[in-house]
Amino acid sequence: MRPRLVRSLAFSIVTGTALLGVSFSMVVNQGSRPPLSQAYAKNPPPVGPWNLMVTFPDGSQSPSTLRFNPDGTLINYTPGHGTGTWSMTGSNQFSYQFEEQILDNQGKQIAYVDVQQQAALSVSGTTYTASGQGTVHAMNGNVLAVNQTTTQATSG
């Protein structure tokens, strides 16, 4: 009887220790997160320069270039200079807004556009699509036009 009890007890201790090790490993692994660089590799943010093609309701298109900075700011370079902000709103979703200058032929600012866009970044992080609107304001703040737009962008 005693050898069977010792064998049973030894088996229970070994099995219990193994199960405890597996359970501990699962808890530790579930609580850990991948390094930030791995998370970005899976869902990279839109940081960097972009070439855009903005489409207006009448079908006309306008090329544009901008840069999303790591600190949440952005710079619009063309067609008119502008600055603004951007932020991630989901794993591959982000929004951005900026104010773009409209200049006359002599380079004097005559109006500005308040741009608001909601975007979806591709899995590769090399393209995004966006939609939103641009509200054109006179220098005194009066609204001159509101245009719904769509954007196709490629990292550049």
Buried (B, 14 or more C-beta within 10 A) or exposed (E): EEEEEEEEEEEEEEEEEEEEEEEEEEEEEEEEEEEEEEEEEEBBBBBBEBBBEBBEEEEEBBEBBBBBEEEBBBBBBBBBBBEBBBEBEEEBBBBBBBBBBBBEEEEEEEBBBBBBBEBBBBEEBBBBBBBBEBBBBEEEEEEEEEBEBBBBBEBE
